[in-house]
Amino acid sequence: MLAIGDKRPTRVRIELVHDQWQGERRWVAPSRLEVRWDDRHGYIELDRKKRAVSAWDPSRLDRRTAEHVFLKLVPLEIAEFNADSAGTSVVYDVPALAQLTGLTQDELRAAPAYMHEQELTVPWPTTERIGRAVAASHPHALLTRIEQEEREANLHLLQGVTLTDFEGEDHFLSPDDARARFEQRQKPYLDKLRDWIGLERADDLLERRDLLTRLGTVAAVATEALDVLEPSQKRIVSKLRNQLEEAMSGVSALPPSN
């Protein structure tokens, strides 16, 4: 800054020192000056770090997946997805995030991540590693969302669906149109979520869920049959109930809560 003007609104005179400006001087509003000249080195270094951590350009689908996984599985006091075009994230508690994901603190701090004001900003590759790690270790909440959307989509593919636009008008989509919409919008996202969980693991979990659901149905039928028999066969029913309870001990048809 070379001088301060005496007119209102106040202006300051600056000199542009980069070679491309060849010493050009301008009058500008003070609000355009981000730091004092004496603080320029720290400001320039922080800007360099920000540029380095923002050098990636993940797809919109990848960013949407990361945002959903972070919101669903990562507490906000531990870390947060920035939802910017570069796919960066900010970590508030590195040890807690390491424990949640199974990644080491060194992996979370891998360059070009940088610490500023007690917050660690990480690039897209680290964001993706965090998302994949936490999705693989805590998959059930994500699988519930996948299954719910696929059940709804299946109905729409059979019956069509009525959608309401931003202006409140209803539009009916035929089954063929609903299929095209699902293939274009939902399926890639659901497939990406499955990929972050781990396809093989997701399939195993879904198969296990199906078996547990069937087992729960069998147990319910058996219990109902015992209820019917109990008035006339109390001793036998009591014995069978004990055997059923022992067989079902520790078995849950519901996924564990995370």
C-alpha positions as CSV (number, residue, x, y, z in Angstrom):
1,M,0.0,0.0,0.0
2,L,1.4,3.4,-1.0
3,A,-1.1,5.9,0.2
4,I,-4.6,6.4,1.7
5,G,-7.0,8.7,-0.1
6,D,-8.8,11.6,1.6
7,K,-12.1,11.2,-0.2
8,R,-15.3,9.2,0.7
9,P,-15.5,6.3,0.2
10,T,-11.9,5.8,1.3
11,R,-9.5,4.4,-1.3
12,V,-6.0,3.1,-0.9
13,R,-3.3,3.2,-3.5
14,I,-1.4,0.0,-4.2
15,E,1.4,-1.2,-6.4
16,L,1.2,-4.6,-8.2
17,V,4.6,-6.2,-7.7
18,H,4.2,-9.3,-9.8
19,D,6.2,-9.2,-13.0
20,Q,3.1,-9.6,-15.2
21,W,1.8,-6.2,-13.9
22,Q,5.1,-4.3,-14.4
23,G,4.7,-2.1,-11.3
24,E,1.2,-1.0,-12.2
25,R,-0.5,1.2,-9.5
26,R,-4.2,1.4,-8.7
27,W,-6.7,3.0,-6.2
28,V,-8.8,0.3,-4.7
29,A,-11.2,-0.2,-1.8
30,P,-9.5,-1.3,1.5
31,S,-11.8,-4.4,1.6
32,R,-9.8,-5.8,-1.3
33,L,-6.6,-5.9,0.8
34,E,-6.7,-9.3,2.5
35,V,-3.6,-9.0,4.7
36,R,-1.0,-6.4,5.7
37,W,2.2,-6.3,3.7
38,D,4.2,-7.6,6.7
39,D,2.0,-10.7,6.8
40,R,2.2,-11.5,3.1
41,H,4.6,-14.5,3.4
42,G,2.2,-16.4,5.7
43,Y,-0.7,-15.5,3.5
44,I,1.1,-16.6,0.3
45,E,2.2,-19.9,1.9
46,L,-1.4,-20.7,3.1
47,D,-2.7,-19.9,-0.4
48,R,-0.2,-22.3,-1.9
49,K,-1.3,-25.1,0.5
50,K,-5.0,-24.4,-0.4
51,R,-4.2,-24.6,-4.1
52,A,-2.3,-27.9,-3.7
53,V,-5.1,-29.6,-1.7
54,S,-7.6,-28.4,-4.3
55,A,-5.9,-29.8,-7.3
56,W,-8.3,-32.7,-7.9
57,D,-11.6,-32.7,-9.8
58,P,-13.7,-35.7,-8.7
59,S,-16.9,-36.4,-10.6
60,R,-20.2,-35.1,-9.3
61,L,-21.2,-38.8,-8.6
62,D,-18.1,-39.3,-6.4
63,R,-18.8,-36.1,-4.5
64,R,-22.4,-37.0,-4.0
65,T,-21.4,-40.4,-2.6
66,A,-18.8,-38.8,-0.3
67,E,-21.3,-36.3,1.0
68,H,-23.9,-39.0,1.8
69,V,-21.3,-41.3,3.5
70,F,-19.9,-38.5,5.6
71,L,-23.3,-37.2,6.7
72,K,-24.5,-40.7,7.5
73,L,-21.5,-42.2,9.2
74,V,-19.0,-39.5,10.3
75,P,-20.0,-37.3,13.3
76,L,-19.7,-33.6,12.5
77,E,-17.5,-33.0,15.5
78,I,-14.9,-35.4,14.0
79,A,-14.8,-34.5,10.3
80,E,-16.8,-32.8,7.6
81,F,-17.0,-33.1,3.8
82,N,-16.6,-29.6,2.3
83,A,-18.8,-30.3,-0.7
84,D,-16.6,-28.3,-3.0
85,S,-15.7,-29.1,-6.5
86,A,-12.2,-30.4,-5.4
87,G,-13.7,-32.9,-2.9
88,T,-11.8,-31.6,0.1
89,S,-12.7,-32.4,3.7
90,V,-11.8,-30.9,7.0
91,V,-10.8,-33.0,10.0
92,Y,-11.4,-31.6,13.5
93,D,-10.3,-34.7,15.5
94,V,-7.6,-36.7,13.8
95,P,-7.2,-39.4,16.5
96,A,-11.0,-40.0,16.6
97,L,-11.2,-40.2,12.8
98,A,-8.3,-42.7,12.7
99,Q,-10.2,-44.8,15.3
100,L,-13.4,-44.6,13.3
101,T,-12.0,-45.5,10.0
102,G,-9.0,-47.8,10.8
103,L,-6.7,-45.5,8.9
104,T,-3.5,-44.3,10.6
105,Q,-3.0,-40.7,11.6
106,D,-0.1,-40.5,9.2
107,E,-2.4,-41.6,6.4
108,L,-4.9,-38.9,7.2
109,R,-2.2,-36.3,7.3
110,A,-0.6,-37.4,4.0
111,A,0.6,-34.5,1.8
112,P,-0.7,-32.2,0.6
113,A,-3.0,-32.1,3.6
114,Y,-2.3,-29.1,5.9
115,M,-3.1,-27.9,9.4
116,H,-4.5,-24.4,9.9
117,E,-6.1,-23.1,13.1
118,Q,-6.3,-26.6,14.6
119,E,-8.1,-28.0,11.5
120,L,-6.7,-30.5,9.1
121,T,-7.8,-30.0,5.5
122,V,-7.3,-33.1,3.3
123,P,-7.5,-33.6,-0.5
124,W,-9.8,-35.7,-2.5
125,P,-7.7,-38.9,-2.4
126,T,-7.8,-38.8,1.4
127,T,-11.5,-37.9,1.4
128,E,-12.2,-41.0,-0.7
129,R,-10.1,-43.2,1.6
130,I,-12.0,-42.0,4.6
131,G,-15.4,-42.5,2.9
132,R,-14.5,-46.0,1.7
133,A,-13.0,-47.1,5.0
134,V,-16.0,-46.0,7.1
135,A,-18.5,-47.4,4.5
136,A,-16.8,-50.8,4.6
137,S,-16.7,-50.9,8.4
138,H,-20.2,-49.5,9.1
139,P,-22.2,-50.7,6.0
140,H,-25.7,-51.4,7.4
141,A,-27.0,-47.8,7.4
142,L,-26.0,-47.5,3.8
143,L,-27.4,-50.9,2.8
144,T,-30.7,-49.9,4.4
145,R,-30.8,-46.8,2.1
146,I,-29.9,-48.9,-1.0
147,E,-32.6,-51.5,-0.3
148,Q,-35.2,-48.8,0.4
149,E,-34.5,-47.0,-2.9
150,E,-34.4,-50.2,-4.9
151,R,-37.8,-51.4,-3.4
152,E,-39.4,-48.1,-4.3
153,A,-37.8,-48.1,-7.8
154,N,-39.1,-51.7,-8.4
155,L,-42.7,-50.4,-7.7
156,H,-42.2,-47.5,-10.0
157,L,-40.9,-49.8,-12.8
158,L,-44.1,-51.8,-12.5
159,Q,-46.7,-49.1,-12.0
160,G,-45.1,-45.8,-13.0
161,V,-44.8,-42.9,-10.6
162,T,-46.2,-39.4,-10.2
163,L,-43.6,-36.7,-9.4
164,T,-44.3,-33.2,-8.3
165,D,-42.1,-30.4,-9.7
166,F,-40.9,-27.3,-7.9
167,E,-44.0,-25.4,-9.0
168,G,-46.3,-28.0,-7.4
169,E,-47.4,-29.6,-10.7
170,D,-47.8,-33.4,-10.9
171,H,-46.2,-35.3,-13.8
172,F,-46.9,-39.0,-14.3
173,L,-44.0,-41.2,-15.5
174,S,-44.8,-44.4,-17.3
175,P,-42.9,-47.6,-16.2
176,D,-40.6,-47.1,-19.2
177,D,-39.9,-43.5,-18.3
178,A,-39.4,-44.5,-14.7
179,R,-36.9,-47.1,-15.7
180,A,-35.0,-44.6,-17.8
181,R,-34.9,-42.2,-14.9
182,F,-33.7,-44.8,-12.5
183,E,-31.0,-46.0,-14.9
184,Q,-29.8,-42.4,-15.4
185,R,-30.1,-41.0,-11.9
186,Q,-30.4,-43.5,-9.1
187,K,-28.6,-46.7,-10.3
188,P,-25.1,-45.1,-10.8
189,Y,-25.4,-43.6,-7.3
190,L,-26.5,-46.8,-5.6
191,D,-23.8,-48.8,-7.5
192,K,-21.2,-46.3,-6.3
193,L,-22.4,-46.7,-2.7
194,R,-22.1,-50.5,-3.1
195,D,-18.6,-50.0,-4.5
196,W,-17.5,-47.9,-1.5
197,I,-18.9,-50.6,0.9
198,G,-17.1,-53.3,-1.2
199,L,-19.2,-55.2,-3.7
200,E,-18.3,-58.7,-2.3
201,R,-19.0,-57.6,1.3
202,A,-22.3,-55.9,0.3
203,D,-23.5,-59.1,-1.4
204,D,-22.5,-61.2,1.6
205,L,-24.3,-58.9,4.0
206,L,-27.5,-58.8,1.8
207,E,-27.5,-62.6,1.6
208,R,-27.0,-62.9,5.4
209,R,-29.8,-60.4,6.0
210,D,-32.1,-62.5,3.8
211,L,-31.3,-65.7,5.7
212,L,-31.8,-63.9,9.0
213,T,-35.2,-62.6,7.8
214,R,-36.2,-66.1,6.8
215,L,-35.1,-67.5,10.1
216,G,-37.1,-64.9,11.9
217,T,-40.2,-65.8,9.9
218,V,-39.7,-69.5,10.8
219,A,-39.3,-68.7,14.5
220,A,-42.5,-66.6,14.4
221,V,-44.5,-69.4,12.8
222,A,-43.1,-71.9,15.4
223,T,-44.1,-69.5,18.2
224,E,-47.6,-69.1,16.8
225,A,-48.0,-72.9,16.5
226,L,-46.8,-73.4,20.1
227,D,-49.3,-70.8,21.3
228,V,-52.1,-72.8,19.6
229,L,-50.9,-76.1,21.2
230,E,-50.2,-74.7,24.7
231,P,-53.7,-75.1,26.2
232,S,-53.8,-78.8,25.5
233,Q,-50.1,-79.7,25.6
234,K,-48.5,-77.5,28.2
235,R,-45.6,-79.8,29.2
236,I,-44.5,-80.5,25.6
237,V,-45.0,-76.9,24.6
238,S,-42.8,-75.7,27.5
239,K,-40.1,-78.1,26.5
240,L,-40.3,-77.0,22.8
241,R,-40.3,-73.3,23.8
242,N,-37.0,-73.8,25.8
243,Q,-35.5,-75.5,22.8
244,L,-36.6,-72.7,20.5
245,E,-35.3,-70.0,22.8
246,E,-31.9,-71.9,23.1
247,A,-31.7,-72.3,19.3
248,M,-32.5,-68.6,18.7
249,S,-30.2,-67.3,21.5
250,G,-27.9,-64.5,20.2
251,V,-29.5,-64.5,16.7
252,S,-31.0,-61.2,15.5
253,A,-32.8,-60.7,12.3
254,L,-32.0,-57.0,12.4
255,P,-28.6,-55.5,11.5
256,P,-26.5,-54.2,14.5
257,S,-26.8,-50.5,15.2
258,N,-23.6,-48.5,14.7
